[in-house]
Structure formats: C-alpha cells, structure tokens
Amino acid sequence: MKTDKNNLPNRTKIARQAIPFSRITENTRERVVVLVPGSQGKQYRVIVRRDDPRQKGLTVECHCLTGIGAVPCKGNGAGTLCKHGMTALLLMAMNKGKTISFCATPEDAKVTARMKKGLVARFKVWKKPAELWGVVA
C-alpha cells in the first residue's frame, strides 16, 4: 500500500522517527542548525530562524548535503514544510521540554491550542510560499 507523502499524520510520524538520529550543531539567539538524516543515506541541514521577536513564528530552511554542495530540499515545494524541517522543530521543542502538534490550518491550530493549552505557531518555508501551523505546549 502506497502512502500519501502529503498526509500530515504520516509525515509527522516519519519526522518523529528521525529524531534519535538528528542532532543540533548550532544553537544561537539568531538561529538553530540541525542535521537530519534522509532516505537513501542522504543528510539534510535545517536552519531555523525566528521571523520577528514579537511573533510566534519561525522560518525553516532545508538543504540536502551533496558532494557538490547544499541543494534546496524538494519536499518544500508542495506548499508545506518538509519532514526534515518538521524533525528539526520537534527536536528543538523536545530539548526545551515542549511538544509540537502540527496542524494543516490556522483554524485547526487554534482548536488544538485550546485543547492542549498551548501556543499557536506558524512555521514558514524559507523563500517559498509554503507554511505549516503548529501548537507548542
């Protein structure tokens, strides 16, 4: 049975499975850099930056590391955040004792935030018209 790569629960499950094999290589006030494994032995560098200190949003940039340099991740072209970026966000939250519940729409995030008593966050893809919503609790 073939799985839908755009299925949010499936992508979240895959992202969670990669956490034990991922590591934060840089953690500054301006950005966090995470190395995340991919399929077929690939490695991805994910850079997470805060959009605006007054807002609860982050910008996520993901590149596949190849022999010729860093290539933008193809998973960010479908109007949403790639699973490598999701893994990086989950790892960052886990390191702060928090969890993230990913949501497809801001409306879903607001409902989830009320249930989990968390904060709604918007995760934008760097240089792409794509985003994913979440609740940090």
C-alpha contacts under 8 A as a table, 3 or more apart, distances in Angstrom:
res1	aa1	res2	aa2	distance
3	T	7	N	7.91
3	T	10	N	7.82
4	D	7	N	5.28
4	D	10	N	7.64
5	K	10	N	7.29
5	K	11	R	6.69
6	N	10	N	7.93
6	N	11	R	7.03
6	N	78	A	7.99
7	N	10	N	5.40
7	N	11	R	6.16
8	L	11	R	5.06
8	L	12	T	5.99
8	L	102	F	7.72
8	L	103	C	7.76
8	L	104	A	7.32
9	P	12	T	5.08
9	P	13	K	6.17
10	N	13	K	5.11
10	N	14	I	6.32
11	R	14	I	5.13
11	R	15	A	6.08
11	R	83	K	5.90
12	T	15	A	4.99
12	T	16	R	6.14
12	T	83	K	7.11
12	T	86	M	7.17
12	T	102	F	7.46
13	K	16	R	5.19
13	K	17	Q	6.32
14	I	17	Q	5.13
14	I	18	A	6.60
14	I	83	K	7.09
15	A	18	A	5.39
15	A	19	I	6.87
15	A	83	K	5.34
15	A	84	H	6.57
15	A	86	M	5.90
15	A	87	T	4.57
15	A	90	L	7.90
16	R	19	I	5.46
16	R	87	T	6.20
16	R	90	L	7.24
17	Q	20	P	7.11
18	A	21	F	5.51
18	A	22	S	6.35
18	A	36	V	7.14
18	A	37	P	6.80
18	A	87	T	6.54
19	I	22	S	5.16
19	I	23	R	7.94
19	I	36	V	7.86
19	I	87	T	6.06
19	I	88	A	7.80
19	I	90	L	7.55
19	I	91	L	6.14
21	F	36	V	7.02
21	F	37	P	6.70
22	S	34	V	6.93
22	S	35	L	5.60
22	S	36	V	4.67
22	S	37	P	6.49
22	S	87	T	7.92
22	S	88	A	7.74
22	S	91	L	7.82
23	R	34	V	5.58
23	R	35	L	5.46
23	R	36	V	6.92
24	I	27	N	7.04
24	I	32	V	7.20
24	I	33	V	5.85
24	I	34	V	4.30
24	I	35	L	6.41
25	T	32	V	7.73
25	T	33	V	5.61
25	T	34	V	5.71
25	T	35	L	6.98
26	E	31	R	7.61
26	E	32	V	5.42
26	E	33	V	4.93
26	E	34	V	7.16
27	N	31	R	6.23
27	N	32	V	4.46
27	N	33	V	6.53
28	T	31	R	5.36
28	T	32	V	6.14
29	R	32	V	7.95
30	E	49	R	6.24
30	E	50	R	7.05
31	R	47	I	6.67
31	R	48	V	5.54
31	R	49	R	4.70
31	R	50	R	7.17
32	V	47	I	5.75
32	V	48	V	5.22
32	V	49	R	6.78
33	V	45	R	6.84
33	V	46	V	5.64
33	V	47	I	4.56
33	V	48	V	6.45
34	V	45	R	5.85
34	V	46	V	5.15
34	V	47	I	6.53
34	V	88	A	5.92
35	L	43	Q	6.85
35	L	44	Y	5.68
35	L	45	R	4.77
35	L	46	V	6.32
35	L	88	A	7.91
36	V	43	Q	5.89
36	V	44	Y	5.09
36	V	45	R	6.40
36	V	46	V	7.28
36	V	84	H	6.11
36	V	87	T	7.24
36	V	88	A	7.15
37	P	41	G	7.07
37	P	42	K	6.10
37	P	43	Q	4.61
37	P	44	Y	6.09
37	P	84	H	7.74
38	G	41	G	6.17
38	G	42	K	4.84
38	G	43	Q	5.46
38	G	44	Y	6.70
38	G	84	H	7.49
39	S	42	K	5.82
42	K	64	C	7.06
42	K	65	L	7.20
42	K	66	T	7.84
43	Q	64	C	5.94
43	Q	65	L	5.68
44	Y	62	C	6.62
44	Y	63	H	5.46
44	Y	64	C	4.39
44	Y	65	L	5.65
44	Y	73	C	7.98
44	Y	84	H	7.02
45	R	62	C	5.75
45	R	63	H	5.32
45	R	64	C	6.44
45	R	65	L	6.84
46	V	60	V	6.85
46	V	61	E	5.55
46	V	62	C	4.40
46	V	63	H	6.50
46	V	84	H	7.12
46	V	85	G	6.10
46	V	88	A	6.69
47	I	60	V	5.83
47	I	61	E	5.05
47	I	62	C	6.44
48	V	58	L	6.56
48	V	59	T	5.70
48	V	60	V	4.63
48	V	61	E	6.39
48	V	88	A	8.00
48	V	89	L	7.93
49	R	58	L	5.55
49	R	59	T	5.17
49	R	60	V	6.56
50	R	53	P	6.62
50	R	57	G	6.25
50	R	58	L	4.49
50	R	59	T	6.17
51	D	55	Q	7.15
51	D	57	G	5.73
51	D	58	L	5.24
51	D	59	T	6.04
52	D	55	Q	5.32
52	D	56	K	7.75
52	D	57	G	7.16
53	P	56	K	7.58
56	K	119	L	7.99
56	K	120	V	7.19
56	K	121	A	5.17
56	K	122	R	6.75
57	G	121	A	5.29
57	G	122	R	4.65
57	G	123	F	5.77
57	G	124	K	7.52
58	L	121	A	7.73
58	L	122	R	6.47
58	L	123	F	5.00
58	L	124	K	6.22
59	T	123	F	5.77
59	T	124	K	4.69
59	T	125	V	5.67
59	T	126	W	5.75
60	V	81	L	7.90
60	V	85	G	6.30
60	V	123	F	6.83
60	V	124	K	6.10
60	V	125	V	5.07
60	V	126	W	5.57
61	E	85	G	7.37
61	E	125	V	6.21
61	E	126	W	5.02
62	C	72	P	6.19
62	C	73	C	5.58
62	C	82	C	7.95
62	C	84	H	7.20
62	C	85	G	6.44
63	H	70	A	5.48
63	H	71	V	5.15
63	H	72	P	4.37
63	H	73	C	4.95
64	C	70	A	5.52
64	C	71	V	5.12
64	C	72	P	6.17
64	C	73	C	5.69
65	L	69	G	5.94
65	L	70	A	4.62
65	L	71	V	6.49
66	T	69	G	5.15
66	T	70	A	5.95
66	T	71	V	7.13
73	C	76	N	6.09
73	C	82	C	7.68
74	K	77	G	5.85
75	G	78	A	6.60
75	G	80	T	7.99
75	G	81	L	7.09
75	G	82	C	4.69
75	G	83	K	7.41
76	N	79	G	6.70
76	N	80	T	5.91
76	N	81	L	5.26
76	N	82	C	5.04
76	N	125	V	6.93
76	N	128	K	7.66
76	N	130	A	7.32
77	G	80	T	7.07
77	G	128	K	7.41
77	G	130	A	7.59
78	A	130	A	7.55
79	G	128	K	7.92
79	G	129	P	6.52
79	G	130	A	4.29
79	G	131	E	6.69
80	T	125	V	7.38
80	T	130	A	4.77
80	T	131	E	5.00
80	T	132	L	5.79
81	L	85	G	6.36
81	L	86	M	6.93
81	L	123	F	7.67
81	L	124	K	7.37
81	L	125	V	6.08
81	L	130	A	6.69
81	L	131	E	5.95
81	L	132	L	5.98
82	C	85	G	5.40
82	C	86	M	6.44
83	K	86	M	4.80
83	K	87	T	6.10
84	H	87	T	5.05
84	H	88	A	6.34
85	G	88	A	5.09
85	G	89	L	6.30
86	M	89	L	5.17
86	M	90	L	6.16
87	T	90	L	5.11
87	T	91	L	6.11
88	A	91	L	5.15
88	A	92	M	6.16
89	L	92	M	5.12
89	L	93	A	6.19
89	L	100	I	7.85
90	L	93	A	5.16
90	L	94	M	6.06
90	L	99	T	6.88
90	L	100	I	6.25
91	L	94	M	5.02
91	L	95	N	6.20
92	M	95	N	5.25
92	M	96	K	6.66
93	A	96	K	5.22
93	A	97	G	6.36
93	A	98	K	4.82
93	A	99	T	5.61
93	A	100	I	6.80
93	A	136	V	7.76
94	M	97	G	5.00
94	M	98	K	5.26
94	M	99	T	6.10
95	N	98	K	7.41
98	K	136	V	6.62
98	K	137	A	5.59
99	T	136	V	5.67
99	T	137	A	5.43
100	I	134	G	6.22
100	I	135	V	5.41
100	I	136	V	4.63
100	I	137	A	6.52
101	S	112	T	7.95
101	S	134	G	5.36
101	S	135	V	5.13
101	S	136	V	6.71
102	F	109	A	7.67
102	F	132	L	7.21
102	F	133	W	5.88
102	F	134	G	4.18
102	F	135	V	6.51
103	C	106	P	7.30
103	C	108	D	5.87
103	C	109	A	5.47
103	C	132	L	6.78
103	C	133	W	5.03
103	C	134	G	5.17
103	C	135	V	7.63
104	A	108	D	6.77
104	A	109	A	7.71
104	A	132	L	6.14
104	A	133	W	6.04
105	T	108	D	5.26
105	T	109	A	6.37
105	T	132	L	7.37
105	T	133	W	6.14
106	P	109	A	4.93
106	P	110	K	6.21
106	P	120	V	7.98
106	P	133	W	6.05
107	E	110	K	5.16
107	E	111	V	6.47
108	D	111	V	5.25
108	D	112	T	6.15
109	A	112	T	5.04
109	A	113	A	5.93
109	A	120	V	6.00
109	A	133	W	6.31
109	A	134	G	5.78
109	A	135	V	6.03
110	K	113	A	5.05
110	K	114	R	6.40
110	K	120	V	6.44
111	V	114	R	5.31
111	V	115	M	6.47
112	T	115	M	5.07
112	T	116	K	6.02
112	T	118	G	7.90
112	T	135	V	6.82
113	A	116	K	5.18
113	A	117	K	5.28
113	A	118	G	4.68
113	A	119	L	5.88
113	A	120	V	6.22
113	A	135	V	5.73
113	A	136	V	7.92
114	R	117	K	5.11
114	R	118	G	6.89
115	M	118	G	7.97
116	K	137	A	6.65
117	K	137	A	6.67
118	G	135	V	5.80
118	G	136	V	5.33
118	G	137	A	4.27
119	L	135	V	5.35
119	L	136	V	5.24
119	L	137	A	6.50
120	V	133	W	7.30
120	V	134	G	5.85
120	V	135	V	4.63
120	V	136	V	6.54
121	A	133	W	5.88
121	A	134	G	5.20
121	A	135	V	5.88
121	A	136	V	6.96
122	R	131	E	7.00
122	R	132	L	6.17
122	R	133	W	4.70
122	R	134	G	6.38
123	F	131	E	5.50
123	F	132	L	5.15
123	F	133	W	5.91
123	F	134	G	7.50
124	K	128	K	8.00
124	K	129	P	7.91
124	K	130	A	6.08
124	K	131	E	4.31
124	K	132	L	6.51
125	V	128	K	5.52
125	V	129	P	7.02
125	V	130	A	5.41
125	V	131	E	5.75
